[in-house]
Amino acid sequence: MLQHDAGSLTQNLADALAQRIICGELVGGTALREVAITDAYQVSRSSVREALLLLQRRYLVDIFPRRGAQVRILTAQNVQDLYDLSTELYILLGTLLTQRWQTQGQLLPFLEVRRAMQLSVQKNDVEGFVKHCFAVVDVAAPIVNNLYLQQALANIIPAVSRTYYLAFKQRCPEMAQLTRIFDQLLVAVQARQPEDIRVLLQSYAQTNCQLALRALPREC
């Protein structure tokens, strides 16, 4: 049972359902019945409705008139569209980071994220690794200080996390490859080389998108 004030209760419920979708426990097309969720989590119907609206905003759920909510079905087209948009957002984040960091101390949290990623690789912990990948955004946010970009990333990251999970479950060695690219990205940030960031992120996004696309039949 989730026990918090009304606002955080909705957020926690949305996060709990999102994680089940991201990890593949709730596959594309699964109906999300308000009554069943209410009973399972011991929350009100209004909290469930608000949580489902949050998940719709995060591109994890579709809500249809008279049919209710269901987990969004991943198709080749929406995966490709997702990567086209998210890659440009990450490039913008990296570019602004190269321009706005001022002290080496501001970059130290990125090393902590890198260590957490490496530990997940050693444990073959896909779920933990995916979470650490996107912790980078939280670390970068105070330095970049762009609320609009931060909100756009917050909405799209859950859907991208879902594709990462699909890809890494198919090819765990790709997690180690991403840590190496992360090292190169840190070097580019320190050297204030935004063009290197663009090249690295575009190349990796293309590779990961293809891995996710190949994994789609297991999702459907």
C-alpha positions as CSV (number, residue, x, y, z in Angstrom):
1,M,0.0,0.0,0.0
2,L,1.3,3.5,-0.9
3,Q,1.1,5.9,2.0
4,H,1.8,9.6,1.2
5,D,-0.1,12.8,0.7
6,A,-2.3,13.1,-2.3
7,G,0.2,14.6,-4.6
8,S,3.1,12.3,-3.9
9,L,0.7,9.3,-3.8
10,T,-0.3,9.9,-7.4
11,Q,3.4,10.3,-8.4
12,N,4.4,7.2,-6.5
13,L,1.7,5.2,-8.1
14,A,2.6,6.4,-11.5
15,D,6.3,5.6,-10.8
16,A,5.4,2.0,-9.7
17,L,3.3,1.4,-12.8
18,A,5.9,3.0,-15.0
19,Q,8.6,0.7,-13.7
20,R,6.5,-2.4,-14.4
21,I,6.0,-1.2,-18.0
22,I,9.7,-0.3,-18.4
23,C,10.8,-3.7,-17.3
24,G,8.3,-5.5,-19.5
25,E,6.2,-6.9,-16.7
26,L,3.2,-5.0,-18.3
27,V,3.6,-5.5,-22.0
28,G,2.2,-3.4,-24.8
29,G,-1.5,-3.7,-25.2
30,T,-2.2,-4.7,-21.6
31,A,-5.4,-3.1,-20.3
32,L,-4.9,-1.0,-17.1
33,R,-8.2,-1.4,-15.3
34,E,-8.9,1.3,-12.7
35,V,-10.7,-1.0,-10.3
36,A,-7.9,-3.6,-10.4
37,I,-5.2,-0.9,-9.8
38,T,-7.3,0.6,-7.0
39,D,-7.5,-2.8,-5.3
40,A,-3.9,-3.8,-5.8
41,Y,-2.4,-0.5,-4.5
42,Q,-5.2,0.4,-2.0
43,V,-5.6,3.9,-3.5
44,S,-8.6,5.9,-4.7
45,R,-10.0,5.8,-8.2
46,S,-9.1,9.5,-8.6
47,S,-5.5,8.8,-7.8
48,V,-5.4,6.0,-10.4
49,R,-6.9,8.3,-13.0
50,E,-4.3,11.0,-12.3
51,A,-1.5,8.4,-12.4
52,L,-2.7,7.1,-15.7
53,L,-2.7,10.7,-17.1
54,L,0.9,11.1,-16.0
55,L,1.9,7.9,-17.7
56,Q,0.1,9.1,-20.9
57,R,2.3,12.2,-20.7
58,R,5.3,10.0,-20.4
59,Y,4.4,8.0,-23.5
60,L,3.9,4.8,-21.6
61,V,0.1,4.6,-21.7
62,D,-2.6,5.3,-24.2
63,I,-6.1,6.3,-23.0
64,F,-9.0,5.7,-25.4
65,P,-12.6,7.0,-25.0
66,R,-14.9,4.3,-23.7
67,R,-12.1,1.8,-23.8
68,G,-9.9,3.1,-21.0
69,A,-6.1,2.9,-20.6
70,Q,-3.7,0.4,-22.0
71,V,0.1,0.1,-22.1
72,R,1.4,1.7,-25.3
73,I,2.3,-0.8,-27.9
74,L,5.8,-0.3,-29.2
75,T,6.0,-0.2,-33.0
76,A,9.0,0.3,-35.2
77,Q,7.7,3.8,-36.2
78,N,7.2,5.1,-32.6
79,V,10.6,3.7,-31.5
80,Q,12.3,5.5,-34.3
81,D,10.4,8.7,-33.7
82,L,11.3,8.4,-30.0
83,Y,15.0,8.1,-30.7
84,D,14.9,10.9,-33.2
85,L,13.5,13.3,-30.6
86,S,15.4,12.1,-27.5
87,T,18.8,12.1,-29.2
88,E,18.4,15.8,-30.1
89,L,17.3,16.5,-26.5
90,Y,20.4,14.7,-25.1
91,I,22.7,16.5,-27.5
92,L,21.2,19.9,-26.4
93,L,21.7,18.9,-22.8
94,G,25.4,17.9,-23.5
95,T,26.0,21.1,-25.5
96,L,24.6,23.3,-22.7
97,L,26.6,21.4,-20.1
98,T,29.9,22.0,-22.0
99,Q,29.0,25.7,-22.1
100,R,27.8,26.2,-18.5
101,W,29.9,24.1,-16.1
102,Q,32.4,26.3,-14.2
103,T,34.3,24.1,-11.7
104,Q,35.7,20.6,-11.7
105,G,33.7,20.0,-8.5
106,Q,30.5,20.3,-10.6
107,L,31.6,17.3,-12.7
108,L,32.4,15.0,-9.8
109,P,28.8,13.6,-9.5
110,F,29.1,12.3,-13.0
111,L,32.0,10.1,-11.8
112,E,29.7,8.7,-9.1
113,V,27.1,7.9,-11.8
114,R,29.8,6.3,-13.9
115,R,30.9,4.0,-10.9
116,A,27.2,3.0,-10.3
117,M,26.9,2.1,-14.0
118,Q,30.0,0.0,-13.9
119,L,28.8,-1.8,-10.8
120,S,25.5,-2.6,-12.6
121,V,27.5,-4.0,-15.5
122,Q,29.5,-6.3,-13.3
123,K,26.3,-7.6,-11.7
124,N,24.5,-7.9,-15.1
125,D,21.8,-5.7,-13.5
126,V,19.9,-4.3,-16.4
127,E,17.2,-2.5,-14.3
128,G,19.8,-0.8,-12.2
129,F,21.9,0.1,-15.2
130,V,19.0,1.8,-17.0
131,K,18.2,3.9,-13.9
132,H,21.8,5.0,-13.6
133,C,22.0,5.9,-17.3
134,F,19.3,8.5,-16.8
135,A,20.5,9.7,-13.4
136,V,22.9,11.8,-15.6
137,V,20.1,14.1,-16.5
138,D,19.4,14.8,-12.8
139,V,23.1,15.5,-12.2
140,A,23.3,17.8,-15.2
141,A,20.1,19.7,-14.5
142,P,21.4,22.2,-11.9
143,I,24.3,23.1,-14.1
144,V,22.4,23.4,-17.3
145,N,19.5,25.3,-15.6
146,N,17.0,25.0,-18.4
147,L,13.6,24.1,-16.9
148,Y,11.9,23.6,-20.3
149,L,14.6,21.1,-21.4
150,Q,14.4,19.4,-18.0
151,Q,10.7,18.9,-18.3
152,A,10.9,17.6,-21.8
153,L,13.5,15.1,-20.8
154,A,11.5,14.1,-17.7
155,N,8.5,13.2,-19.9
156,I,10.4,11.3,-22.5
157,I,12.9,9.4,-20.4
158,P,10.5,6.7,-19.2
159,A,9.7,5.7,-22.7
160,V,13.4,5.7,-23.7
161,S,14.1,3.7,-20.6
162,R,11.7,1.0,-21.8
163,T,13.6,0.7,-25.1
164,Y,16.9,0.5,-23.3
165,Y,15.6,-2.3,-21.1
166,L,14.5,-4.2,-24.3
167,A,17.9,-3.6,-25.9
168,F,20.1,-4.6,-23.0
169,K,18.0,-7.6,-22.1
170,Q,18.9,-8.8,-25.6
171,R,22.5,-7.7,-25.6
172,C,24.0,-7.3,-22.1
173,P,27.5,-6.5,-23.4
174,E,26.1,-3.3,-24.8
175,M,25.9,-2.0,-21.3
176,A,29.7,-2.0,-21.1
177,Q,29.9,-0.3,-24.5
178,L,27.7,2.5,-23.1
179,T,30.0,3.0,-20.1
180,R,32.9,3.5,-22.5
181,I,30.9,6.0,-24.5
182,F,30.0,7.8,-21.2
183,D,33.7,8.1,-20.5
184,Q,34.2,9.7,-23.9
185,L,31.3,12.1,-23.3
186,L,32.8,13.2,-20.0
187,V,36.1,13.9,-21.8
188,A,34.2,16.0,-24.4
189,V,32.4,17.9,-21.7
190,Q,35.6,18.7,-19.9
191,A,37.2,19.8,-23.2
192,R,34.2,21.8,-24.1
193,Q,33.8,20.0,-27.4
194,P,30.0,19.9,-28.2
195,E,30.6,18.5,-31.7
196,D,32.2,15.4,-30.2
197,I,29.1,15.0,-28.0
198,R,26.9,15.2,-31.1
199,V,28.8,12.5,-32.9
200,L,29.0,10.2,-29.9
201,L,25.3,10.5,-29.1
202,Q,24.1,10.1,-32.6
203,S,26.2,7.1,-33.2
204,Y,25.2,5.4,-30.0
205,A,21.5,6.2,-30.4
206,Q,21.5,4.7,-33.9
207,T,23.0,1.5,-32.5
208,N,20.7,1.2,-29.5
209,C,17.7,2.0,-31.6
210,Q,18.4,-0.9,-33.9
211,L,18.8,-3.2,-30.9
212,A,15.5,-2.1,-29.5
213,L,13.8,-2.6,-32.9
214,R,15.2,-6.1,-33.2
215,A,13.7,-6.8,-29.7
216,L,10.2,-5.7,-30.6
217,P,8.8,-9.1,-31.5
218,R,9.5,-10.2,-27.9
219,E,7.5,-7.2,-26.6
220,C,4.4,-7.8,-28.8
